Amino acid sequence: MMRSTHLAMLTALICASTATVAHARRKGRGGRKGVRCDSARYGCAAHNTRYFDKLVRVTHHPPRSQDRACLGRLRRAGIKFRMLVHVKGVKTPVLVRSRRLGGVLYRRSWSNRRRFILDCHMVEALVAVGPAIRKAGVATIYYSSSWRYSIVKGTRRLSGHAYGVALDVTAIDGSFGYASVVRDYEKGRWGCGARNKTPKGKAWRRLYCALRLGRAFKTIFTPDKDRTHRDHIHVEGPNPRLRARPRRRRRRRSR
């Protein structure tokens, strides 16, 4: 009688623990308790992205594994930034402090609460392509996502954000006014603005061409691609050949 009672209790405990593990695995990857994704577009990568955020530290002496030449070019270009370590997935991470890159003002979208962390080469590409963006009539870019360690939803592949080489653009501003992807991007209108009906729609196409024709980035996804990009333009993969030009020093006037 005692053996049967102990056997029943042991069986109940095993079943309960199995159900708990199964529930944890359904709740988050790897069976970790409390793991949740902070975006509907990306999946978890073993931990909550906030877990990796807590590991980030500022440093004054970057390790040898980082691209110090790239960091030096950003300094000479007059870009303000802080060097970082322990940024999961990013080779040469920097916290961008300058509001303007290549003459273009970068502002966080209203839903973005994350720090502006990118790989050094991604920042350098944004600086290099800045004049082309300004020539397209765009003065301000609003972004929703920069670095974030996550995987593309429905796959096991890390997103470009996990490497710090991707940026999601949700809106732009210029002489045409404020234009968001959701309201003002005209789907199916190819080209560089000649086929668009509205000034804001033309502005989006001119921005696309400034990024694409300059070969500054490898991948540019728009709402024309799929529903996942219905509210933003995904820019990823900086051209490693791009270099940020040194800032011109003002000559002192002789008295």
CORDA-V959277 format. One record per backbone hydrogen bond with DSSP energy under -1.0 kcal/mol. NH is the residue of the N-H (numbers start at 1). CO is the residue of the C=O. If there is no record, write none. Layout:
nh	co
NH	CO
NH	CO
//
This chain:
nh	co
5	1
6	2
7	3
8	4
9	5
10	6
11	7
12	8
13	9
14	10
15	11
16	12
17	13
18	14
19	15
20	16
21	17
22	18
23	19
24	20
25	21
26	22
27	23
28	24
31	28
32	29
35	32
43	151
45	47
47	45
51	48
53	49
54	50
56	53
57	85
59	83
66	63
68	66
71	67
72	68
73	69
74	70
75	71
76	72
77	73
78	75
79	74
82	95
84	93
85	57
90	87
94	118
95	82
96	116
97	80
98	80
101	104
104	101
105	139
106	99
107	141
109	143
112	109
117	115
118	94
119	164
120	92
123	119
124	120
125	121
126	122
127	123
128	124
129	125
133	129
134	130
135	131
136	132
137	134
138	133
139	173
140	173
141	105
142	171
143	107
144	168
147	117
148	161
150	148
151	43
152	157
153	41
155	152
159	150
165	160
167	235
168	145
169	233
170	142
171	142
172	179
173	140
177	174
179	172
181	170
184	180
185	181
189	186
202	198
203	199
204	200
205	201
206	202
207	203
208	204
209	205
210	206
211	207
212	208
213	209
215	212
216	211
218	237
219	236
221	234
225	222
230	227
233	169
234	221
235	167
236	219
237	165
239	216
242	239
247	76
//
